[in-house]
Amino acid sequence: MKLQPILDRRVVLVSGKGGVGRTTVTAALARAAAAAGKRVLVAEIEEPATQAQSTLARMFGREVLPVRPTLVAPGVHGCMLATEEGTEQFLGDVFRVQTLARLALRNAALRRLLHAGPSFHEMGIFYQLLHLVRQELPDGRPRWDFLVLDMPATGHTLALTALPDILLRLVRRGPIAAALREGQGWLNDARTGCAVVVTIPEPLPVTESLELVEGLQATRMHVAAMVVNKVPEDPFSAEERAALDELLPPGPLYGKEELARLERTRVSLERLRGAARAPVLAVPQFLADGQGAVEAMTAWFQAEEGLGLSGGGAR
Amino acid sequence: MSRLAAHIHDKRIVICCGAGGVGKTTTSAALAVAAAQDGRRVLVLTIDPSKRLAEALGVTSNTPDPVRVRADREADAGIQAPGALSAWMLDPKLVSDATVRRLVRDPKKAQELLNNPIYQQVTQMIAGMQEYTAMEALHGFVERGEYDLVILDTPPARNALNFLDAPRRLGEFLDGRIFQMLLPDREGKGPLGGTTRMMAAKILSGVFGDEFYTDLQVFFSAFHGIFAQLNGNAQKMRVRMQQDDVVFLLVTSPVRTALDDALYFEDRIRELDLPLGGLILNRSRHLAEARPMPDSGLLPPRATETHRAALAHLVVLAERERKHEAEHRELLSTLVQNAPKDIEVLTVPEFPGGIDDLRGLGELARWMLDETHAHKA
């Protein structure tokens, strides 16, 4: 039941280095939350100035995700957080006077400014995230009560989570400061926001994930869980493992690599459980990849973690 | 000599690109070891290495200058390098500070700029700044000519070529009218008329707040010249990168999406008219030699049920392993078929447990220079 508390958060940032299956975990969390009756929005962050391919979109059988939330799976909306969209929302909110807002929005030079600075990209993303968190249904309930975000590479994740503190030292008053404080209220409060760190059971990824947890905590994010992905199933009982040692010939043999991997997995998990200041969840390796892996992982989350099954779809 | 060995021998700049998590930093560091063994004075410019790898290279604390890997440590790791191996971890703040000091001759004026609060905060930011300063750092090291070869490990981003683009975005902004609006009003003498300026001021102070808007004006007027210079250097490097002594290497790993990414990067590199010199496929198990499958011949004369069960499990693992290798062979052939004719695909095996020390880098370097590990279409 390590993941269940995550479903109570409004904003969940899923982070981890490339190749560990972070996007699969993001998509599976979204699916499981939707099955629990949550109004789910799954989002990714655009890369500035380029249209790199979207892995998250592929997990929902699409090429790209639009900037406006769109239904991508039962109960799951998806979108891409983009600087420009966030900036426009920001300007729209700042300038209640319509003419000024329109003037600012049409101003290509202002847009360029907002694209150029190293923090403006993050600020635009941050603001769009805030805008989505704020959205309400006509009856006052949140439009999205589970917003799960596929975060980019480690450095960029920390850039986003560190943004409010750094910028607030510079900008103490005005609309930017107000937006940053409001966003911080959502992200840094463990009741509403958390991070999930994804890794794989290999020595170097484990080291780096522990560093990432430290980094996230330094930016005041609550790390709700470490998900160890692609954990190979160890089929041997202790007796069988002992018997196996009597069978193994000294030379090369198919199966020895996998045995070595099982050993690395055991050591990695032990190390993580000893060092991590967050619950560690080992998720098995699934045979499928892409959408198939998302489905398998969602089912596993539900069956093994009870995720979503007690969540109350009847709210 | 393999083509990669030739690059290491001849080129002045090698740039390693690829998606996150494919082993770019390790590859860059191993190439540097190879170059030093080849007798070259080489600098590997890494970005965000893992702690252990940074320790292996001796660049843990952000040193102001590149650190030469000590000869005794090379010897301990079985590396004989007649050249010189240096490493540096890209530190955006150090690069920016050094640039300000270099461009502003008057030390007092330079210190004033370095003390600007906006400057201080901006240079602390992690993202973006790497992209902005990578080109400047590269420019500095290439200009000074202390190294025969500089190997750049590109910043982690889904699109690893962002660092080429970031300075252009800064340039667009500097050339734009908005920049004029941010400069303090010199009594209407600027290119903008009074009404436009007033409207702009209203918008900008609305966005940033009055206080920060004033701070921004001070910052931009102080840093105007520096930005222009940075942009100039970045443009120079951009042109410089199209020359013959530069090569881009694409690093990838054997997962289907990584191969898609590789093909995508390759398109982009070609679109930008940059010299793509090869693909490095990391952690590939295609080369594993055929070996026996476990079978009942392994069972002892009086095998117990436990022995049999253990063997059955081992057979499952062995089948998975063999299938895995077959998939890697298939991926490799797809990659070789899709690669342009003049591009070599170099395959690197999975080093169990990863590489995090100098000895490991030495082994990887030897592997990479072995011609038999290169594949051509």
Interface residues (C-beta under 8 A of the other chain):
Chain A: K17 G18 G19 V20 E47 P48 A49 T50 A52 Q53 T55 R58 F90 L91 V94 F95 L100 L103 A104 N107 A108 A109 L110 R112 L113 H115 A116 G117 P118 S119 H121 E122 P152 A153 T154 G155 H156 L158 A159 L160 A162 L163 I166 L167 R169 L170 V171 R172 R173 G174 P175 I176 A177 E202 P203 L204 T207 E208 E211 P235 F236 S237 E239 E240 R241 A243 L244 E246 L247 L248 P249 G251 P252 L253 Y254 G255 E257 E258 L259 A260 R261 L262 R264 D289 G290
Chain B: A19 G20 G21 V22 D48 S50 K51 R52 P117 I118 Q121 V122 Q124 M125 I126 A127 G128 M129 Q130 E131 Y132 P155 P156 A157 R158 N159 L161 N162 D165 A166 R169 L170 E172 F173 G176 R177 I178 F179 M181 L182 M199 K202 I203 L204 G206 V207 F208 G209 D210 E211 F212 D215 S253 V255 R256 T257 A258 D260 D261 Y264 R268 R285 A288 E289 R291 P292 M293 P294 L298 L299 P300 T304 T306 H307 A309 A310 L311 H313 L314 V315 V316 L317 A318 E319 R320 E321 R322 P352 G353 G354 D356
